[in-house]
Amino acid sequence: MNSRPPVTPPESTHSTELLATPGRVQKQRAASLVLYIGLVLLALWVVRDFIPVVAWAGVLAIALWPLLRKVEGNRWLTGRTTLIAAVLTLAIALLVVLPVGIGIGQALREAHDLTEWFKTAQENGIAMPDFLHRLPFGAQQVAAWWQTYLAPPLRDSAAMKGLHSSTVVTLGRHFGARAVHAVTVFAFMLVTLFVIFQAGPRLSGALSRGLRRGFGEDGAQLVQRMATAVRGTVSGLVVVGLGEGALLGVAYFVTGLPHVALLALITAIAAMLPFCAPITFSLAALWLFSQGSVAGAIGLLVFGAIVVFVAEHFVRPVLIGNSTRLPFLLVLFGILGGAETFGLLGLFIGPALMTVLTVLWTDLVQ
């Protein structure tokens, strides 16, 4: 009995040829792209609560990357990436924890005096300061309001009764929840920052290769300029903030304000946000005015206004603009618009996006 070789059915051959047609291959690639995008979006949705954590860690890593590379280049520290990452992460933690600890400690030391003052206000009311009588305008209206709402014992006032309402309790719980959330985000950010530092050059090289493969040389250079913009923004905000805090700290000491170190620290933190430093030194000047030191209050206001004007209009735009080659107006719009859109994180995202806008405009007009 003769055996015959198996014959491929015509339908099978036709199906194989159909799968190999260019149109079918393009549809499969499009379907794969849609699948990949969907999976990426799903993954981002799953980790959506940790995106700010990664973003903050990325901002700090970009700002400290030159320092990391310089430390790794030291022949005594070559190959000790874990030790370097741990030290840098610990330094970041201390830079945040120490000021907060100082503020909490100062508040606890003042808590006893504040409690005694509060008890006295409940029993006897709050005496109106003498400087209110010397206001250039509105003195009578302010005095009448004070005598009506603050001068009588506060124990039976509507404001004091409101302190025990459910609204205040709800606000307290909300504040506590926000504080716990902030501490949790900070802890996860430190862990993420440690992992980024530990990856070091491997991570940098992988990102560079991925950007060049995905977006070409122009795309890689654009991302590099965005990173430079973030680094320049961090330098501009932090350096200017510390400088304003130091100069105004000297002014606080000269004018005789109490708790000079704490006030200077608060001013430095506020000065890292655009146009927030005037709030701190204006309140300090108001306190001096209430104590009868009119010359000290006026001097502090004038000196603080000069420091903030020079810092905000000359020093900070130069530090940020030189590193990103951005005009002053785009730097200002990037910082303020980014803060309004993304919160504190937007202070660093805004100038990076303005850098993209500048690059696109340059490519368009050339």
Buried (B, 14 or more C-beta within 10 A) or exposed (E): EEEEEEEEEEEEEEEEEEEEEEEEEEEEEEEEEEEEEEEEEEEEEEEEEBEBBBBBBBBBBBBBBEEBEEBBEEEEEEEBBEEBBBBBBEEBBEEEEEBEEEBEEBEEEBEEEEEEEEEBBBEEBBEBEEBBEEEEEEEEEBBEBBEEBBBEBBEEBEEBEEEEEEEEEEEEEEEEEEEEEEEEBBEBBBEBBBBBBBBBEEBBEEBEEEBBEEEEEEEBBBBEBBBBBBBBBBBBBBBBBBBBBBBBBEBBEEBEBEEBEBBBBBBBBBBBBBEBBBEBBBEBBBBBBEBEBEEBBEBBBEBBBEBBEBBBEEBBBBBBBEBBBBEBEBBBBBBBBBBEEBEEBBBBBBBBBBBBEBBEEEEEEE
